[in-house]
């Protein structure tokens, strides 16, 4: 190797050592979309699938939205729902929750804890098949509001509870739309048919 070749190689190494290192590419941070409230049918069916592994003959006993202190959902939707199923063959019930957030002691996603004894159907709560529920809670609320304009105008900003049950008060499973956080604390609520979405009557 000639001295000229050696000189060229050393010069190239010197230039390389003096050049700035290539800056690492910045890692792109994916933005996490904020949690969005969901409808009652979403909560019901998210719980229904996993609960069928517990019993194939499950029926619905009750569906209700869960209030979360730090979040406000529009009427007819919620960040979490509780669904109670019954297995006639086991004579037991299972309470399942579906939540889009991990807050107020709730697990995110489906939480399907142990079952417990079922005392049997009563006039206030009778199990029914899931196919009965065809109208979603956002539609149900609109029907309830249309038939409750005077009360709603006089009582703005009242939290709305959506409660699905089949009792002796109606010929079929119905959503009870409650102005308030519970039946006991409310002065006004109405029933809307869960199958066809028709207004039934005022509860009080």
DOMARRO-793656 format. One record per residue (C-alpha): x, y, z; residue number from 1. Coordinates in Angstrom, 1 decimal, m for minus. Each point is the difference from the previous one (the first is absolute). Last residue first. Example, Ala and Ser with C-alpha at 12.3 -4.5 7.8 and 13.67 -1.06 7.14 Angstrom:
residues 2
<r east="13.7" north="m1.1" up="7.1" k="2"/>
<r east="m1.4" north="m3.4" up="0.7" k="1"/>
***
This chain:
residues 204
<r east="m95.9" north="8.0" up="39.4" k="204"/>
<r east="1.2" north="m2.5" up="m2.6" k="203"/>
<r east="m1.2" north="1.9" up="m3.0" k="202"/>
<r east="m1.2" north="m2.1" up="m2.9" k="201"/>
<r east="0.9" north="m2.2" up="m3.0" k="200"/>
<r east="1.9" north="2.0" up="m2.6" k="199"/>
<r east="0.9" north="m2.2" up="m3.0" k="198"/>
<r east="3.6" north="m1.1" up="m0.6" k="197"/>
<r east="m1.0" north="m3.2" up="m1.7" k="196"/>
<r east="1.7" north="m2.7" up="2.1" k="195"/>
<r east="1.1" north="1.9" up="3.1" k="194"/>
<r east="m3.4" north="1.6" up="0.5" k="193"/>
<r east="0.4" north="3.4" up="1.8" k="192"/>
<r east="m0.9" north="0.6" up="3.6" k="191"/>
<r east="0.1" north="3.4" up="1.7" k="190"/>
<r east="1.6" north="1.5" up="3.1" k="189"/>
<r east="m0.6" north="2.9" up="2.4" k="188"/>
<r east="0.6" north="0.8" up="3.7" k="187"/>
<r east="3.3" north="m1.8" up="0.2" k="186"/>
<r east="2.0" north="m1.0" up="3.1" k="185"/>
<r east="m1.5" north="m3.5" up="0.4" k="184"/>
<r east="0.2" north="m0.8" up="m3.7" k="183"/>
<r east="3.6" north="1.0" up="m0.2" k="182"/>
<r east="2.4" north="2.6" up="m1.2" k="181"/>
<r east="m2.6" north="2.5" up="m1.2" k="180"/>
<r east="m2.4" north="0.6" up="m2.8" k="179"/>
<r east="m0.7" north="m3.7" up="m0.7" k="178"/>
<r east="m0.6" north="m1.6" up="m3.4" k="177"/>
<r east="m1.4" north="m3.5" up="0.7" k="176"/>
<r east="0.9" north="m2.1" up="m3.0" k="175"/>
<r east="m2.6" north="m2.7" up="m0.6" k="174"/>
<r east="m0.3" north="m3.8" up="m0.1" k="173"/>
<r east="m3.5" north="m1.0" up="m1.0" k="172"/>
<r east="m3.6" north="0.2" up="1.2" k="171"/>
<r east="0.8" north="2.9" up="2.4" k="170"/>
<r east="m0.5" north="0.6" up="3.8" k="169"/>
<r east="0.4" north="m3.7" up="0.8" k="168"/>
<r east="3.8" north="0.3" up="m0.5" k="167"/>
<r east="2.5" north="m0.4" up="m2.8" k="166"/>
<r east="3.1" north="2.2" up="0.6" k="165"/>
<r east="2.3" north="2.5" up="m1.7" k="164"/>
<r east="1.1" north="3.0" up="2.0" k="163"/>
<r east="1.4" north="3.1" up="m1.6" k="162"/>
<r east="0.9" north="2.7" up="2.6" k="161"/>
<r east="0.1" north="3.6" up="m1.1" k="160"/>
<r east="1.9" north="2.7" up="2.0" k="159"/>
<r east="m2.0" north="3.2" up="0.5" k="158"/>
<r east="1.4" north="2.9" up="m2.0" k="157"/>
<r east="m3.4" north="1.6" up="m0.6" k="156"/>
<r east="m3.0" north="m0.5" up="2.2" k="155"/>
<r east="m2.8" north="2.3" up="m1.1" k="154"/>
<r east="0.8" north="m0.6" up="m3.6" k="153"/>
<r east="0.2" north="m3.8" up="0.5" k="152"/>
<r east="m3.3" north="m0.1" up="1.9" k="151"/>
<r east="m1.8" north="1.9" up="m2.8" k="150"/>
<r east="1.6" north="m1.9" up="m2.8" k="149"/>
<r east="m0.6" north="m3.5" up="1.3" k="148"/>
<r east="m1.5" north="m1.8" up="m3.0" k="147"/>
<r east="2.7" north="1.1" up="m2.4" k="146"/>
<r east="2.6" north="m0.6" up="2.7" k="145"/>
<r east="m1.1" north="m3.7" up="0.4" k="144"/>
<r east="0.2" north="m0.5" up="m3.8" k="143"/>
<r east="3.4" north="1.6" up="m0.2" k="142"/>
<r east="1.2" north="m2.1" up="2.9" k="141"/>
<r east="m1.1" north="m3.2" up="m1.7" k="140"/>
<r east="1.9" north="0.9" up="m3.1" k="139"/>
<r east="3.3" north="0.6" up="2.0" k="138"/>
<r east="m0.8" north="m3.2" up="1.9" k="137"/>
<r east="m0.1" north="m2.4" up="m2.9" k="136"/>
<r east="m3.1" north="m1.7" up="m1.3" k="135"/>
<r east="0.0" north="m3.7" up="m0.7" k="134"/>
<r east="m0.1" north="m1.6" up="3.5" k="133"/>
<r east="m2.3" north="m3.0" up="m0.2" k="132"/>
<r east="2.7" north="m2.0" up="m1.7" k="131"/>
<r east="1.8" north="m0.1" up="3.4" k="130"/>
<r east="m2.5" north="m2.4" up="1.4" k="129"/>
<r east="m1.9" north="1.0" up="3.2" k="128"/>
<r east="0.4" north="m0.4" up="3.7" k="127"/>
<r east="m2.7" north="1.3" up="2.4" k="126"/>
<r east="0.5" north="2.9" up="2.5" k="125"/>
<r east="m2.7" north="1.9" up="1.9" k="124"/>
<r east="m2.7" north="m2.6" up="0.0" k="123"/>
<r east="2.6" north="m2.6" up="1.1" k="122"/>
<r east="2.3" north="m2.5" up="m1.7" k="121"/>
<r east="2.1" north="m2.2" up="2.2" k="120"/>
<r east="2.3" north="0.3" up="3.0" k="119"/>
<r east="3.1" north="m0.4" up="m2.2" k="118"/>
<r east="3.1" north="m1.3" up="1.7" k="117"/>
<r east="3.3" north="1.6" up="m0.9" k="116"/>
<r east="2.4" north="0.2" up="m2.9" k="115"/>
<r east="3.7" north="0.9" up="0.2" k="114"/>
<r east="1.3" north="3.1" up="m1.8" k="113"/>
<r east="m0.2" north="1.0" up="m3.6" k="112"/>
<r east="1.8" north="3.3" up="m0.6" k="111"/>
<r east="0.0" north="1.0" up="m3.7" k="110"/>
<r east="2.2" north="2.9" up="m1.1" k="109"/>
<r east="1.7" north="2.4" up="2.4" k="108"/>
<r east="m0.4" north="m1.1" up="3.6" k="107"/>
<r east="m2.2" north="2.2" up="2.2" k="106"/>
<r east="1.0" north="1.2" up="3.5" k="105"/>
<r east="m1.0" north="3.6" up="m0.7" k="104"/>
<r east="2.2" north="0.1" up="m3.2" k="103"/>
<r east="1.5" north="m2.3" up="m2.6" k="102"/>
<r east="m1.9" north="1.2" up="m3.1" k="101"/>
<r east="m2.0" north="m1.5" up="m2.9" k="100"/>
<r east="m2.0" north="m2.0" up="2.5" k="99"/>
<r east="m2.1" north="m3.2" up="m0.4" k="98"/>
<r east="m1.3" north="m1.6" up="3.1" k="97"/>
<r east="m1.4" north="m3.5" up="0.7" k="96"/>
<r east="m2.2" north="m1.2" up="2.8" k="95"/>
<r east="m0.7" north="m3.7" up="m0.1" k="94"/>
<r east="m3.2" north="m1.7" up="1.1" k="93"/>
<r east="m0.7" north="m3.6" up="1.1" k="92"/>
<r east="m2.8" north="m2.6" up="m0.6" k="91"/>
<r east="2.5" north="m2.1" up="m1.8" k="90"/>
<r east="m2.4" north="m1.0" up="m2.8" k="89"/>
<r east="m1.8" north="3.3" up="0.1" k="88"/>
<r east="3.3" north="1.9" up="m0.4" k="87"/>
<r east="m0.6" north="3.7" up="0.8" k="86"/>
<r east="1.9" north="3.0" up="m1.2" k="85"/>
<r east="0.6" north="3.4" up="1.7" k="84"/>
<r east="1.6" north="2.7" up="m2.1" k="83"/>
<r east="1.8" north="3.1" up="1.3" k="82"/>
<r east="1.1" north="2.7" up="m2.3" k="81"/>
<r east="3.0" north="2.4" up="m0.1" k="80"/>
<r east="1.0" north="3.2" up="m1.8" k="79"/>
<r east="m3.6" north="0.8" up="m0.6" k="78"/>
<r east="m2.5" north="0.8" up="m2.8" k="77"/>
<r east="m3.7" north="0.8" up="m0.2" k="76"/>
<r east="0.4" north="3.5" up="1.4" k="75"/>
<r east="3.5" north="1.4" up="m0.8" k="74"/>
<r east="2.8" north="m1.2" up="2.1" k="73"/>
<r east="1.7" north="1.9" up="2.8" k="72"/>
<r east="3.3" north="m1.1" up="1.5" k="71"/>
<r east="1.8" north="0.5" up="3.3" k="70"/>
<r east="m2.7" north="m1.6" up="2.2" k="69"/>
<r east="m0.8" north="m3.1" up="m2.2" k="68"/>
<r east="m3.6" north="m0.9" up="m0.2" k="67"/>
<r east="m0.9" north="m3.6" up="m0.9" k="66"/>
<r east="m2.7" north="m0.7" up="m2.6" k="65"/>
<r east="m2.5" north="m2.8" up="0.6" k="64"/>
<r east="m0.9" north="m3.4" up="m1.4" k="63"/>
<r east="m2.2" north="m2.5" up="1.8" k="62"/>
<r east="m1.2" north="m3.7" up="m0.2" k="61"/>
<r east="1.4" north="m1.1" up="m3.3" k="60"/>
<r east="m0.1" north="m3.7" up="m0.9" k="59"/>
<r east="2.8" north="m2.5" up="0.0" k="58"/>
<r east="m0.6" north="m3.5" up="m1.5" k="57"/>
<r east="3.6" north="m0.7" up="m1.1" k="56"/>
<r east="1.4" north="0.5" up="3.5" k="55"/>
<r east="3.4" north="1.2" up="1.2" k="54"/>
<r east="1.4" north="0.1" up="m3.5" k="53"/>
<r east="m3.0" north="2.0" up="m0.9" k="52"/>
<r east="1.2" north="2.8" up="2.3" k="51"/>
<r east="2.9" north="0.9" up="m2.2" k="50"/>
<r east="m2.4" north="0.7" up="m2.9" k="49"/>
<r east="m2.7" north="1.8" up="1.9" k="48"/>
<r east="2.2" north="2.6" up="1.7" k="47"/>
<r east="1.0" north="1.8" up="m3.1" k="46"/>
<r east="m3.5" north="m0.5" up="m1.3" k="45"/>
<r east="m1.6" north="1.8" up="2.9" k="44"/>
<r east="2.5" north="2.9" up="0.2" k="43"/>
<r east="m0.4" north="0.7" up="m3.7" k="42"/>
<r east="m3.7" north="m0.3" up="0.3" k="41"/>
<r east="0.0" north="2.6" up="2.7" k="40"/>
<r east="2.0" north="2.6" up="m2.0" k="39"/>
<r east="3.6" north="0.9" up="0.3" k="38"/>
<r east="2.0" north="2.9" up="1.5" k="37"/>
<r east="3.2" north="0.9" up="m1.7" k="36"/>
<r east="3.5" north="m0.4" up="1.6" k="35"/>
<r east="2.5" north="2.5" up="m1.4" k="34"/>
<r east="2.1" north="m1.2" up="m3.0" k="33"/>
<r east="3.5" north="m0.8" up="1.0" k="32"/>
<r east="2.5" north="2.0" up="m2.1" k="31"/>
<r east="2.7" north="m2.1" up="m1.5" k="30"/>
<r east="3.4" north="1.4" up="0.9" k="29"/>
<r east="2.4" north="0.0" up="m3.0" k="28"/>
<r east="3.5" north="m1.0" up="1.1" k="27"/>
<r east="2.5" north="2.6" up="m1.2" k="26"/>
<r east="2.5" north="m1.3" up="m2.5" k="25"/>
<r east="3.5" north="m0.2" up="1.5" k="24"/>
<r east="2.3" north="2.9" up="m1.0" k="23"/>
<r east="2.7" north="m1.1" up="m2.4" k="22"/>
<r east="3.4" north="0.5" up="1.6" k="21"/>
<r east="1.8" north="3.3" up="m0.9" k="20"/>
<r east="3.0" north="m0.3" up="m2.3" k="19"/>
<r east="3.4" north="0.3" up="1.6" k="18"/>
<r east="0.7" north="m3.7" up="0.1" k="17"/>
<r east="m1.1" north="m0.5" up="m3.6" k="16"/>
<r east="2.3" north="2.8" up="m1.2" k="15"/>
<r east="3.0" north="m1.5" up="1.9" k="14"/>
<r east="m0.7" north="m3.5" up="m1.4" k="13"/>
<r east="m0.1" north="1.4" up="m3.6" k="12"/>
<r east="3.3" north="1.8" up="0.6" k="11"/>
<r east="1.6" north="m3.1" up="1.3" k="10"/>
<r east="m1.1" north="m2.0" up="m3.0" k="9"/>
<r east="1.2" north="2.7" up="m2.4" k="8"/>
<r east="3.4" north="0.1" up="1.7" k="7"/>
<r east="0.4" north="m3.7" up="m0.1" k="6"/>
<r east="m0.7" north="0.0" up="m3.7" k="5"/>
<r east="2.6" north="2.8" up="m0.6" k="4"/>
<r east="2.6" north="m1.9" up="2.1" k="3"/>
<r east="m0.5" north="m2.9" up="m2.4" k="2"/>
<r east="m1.4" north="m3.4" up="1.0" k="1"/>
***
